Amino acid sequence: MTTKQKLDKFVEKEYKWIDREIRNNIAKNQMADYADDLLQEMIIQLYNMKEEKIEQLLDNGKLKWYVLSGAGMQLRSSTSPFYQRIRKHKMSAREFGLPGTDANIFEKIDDTEELSTECYYICMQREIENLHWYNKTLLQEYWIQGLHLEDLHQKYKISKAHLTKDLNAAILTIRENCEECDN
């Protein structure tokens, strides 16, 4: 049996298990939207590996471990091919706000529709109050008081990457919980 055939057999046998593990243990909660893309990225990586490496991992019974640990690294790294091709383009925040973003998270897709400002204001205030104190503080200082990412970085000594991730998560939570105002 060739290495490719062995890999085909492995993928066919373990695909559902790997999918479940990625969804339940790696790409969960806020990262759940990336599960399908992450699974496909890891399968592509498997098929692009050198045959010797595939044989070695199959013989040692470590191919599942390789796929899952690789998926975790791909998801967390901001320099990984997965981040560069997929995750970076799905992230969003306010326009000219966070580095690496290209969309205003509160921008409507169809800007000819009238936006209910009062509905958004009430909903946003409610959702901001429901946020964890850390996210609430960051959001109020960044979005409401207008501090820049660099200012927050200097004030709290938190990396810009973490600030970006936390602000995006808070804004996305508010956006999702205020969807009824789009109607």
Disulfide bonds with the S-S distance in Angstrom:
Cys119-Cys181 2.06
Cys123-Cys178 2.01
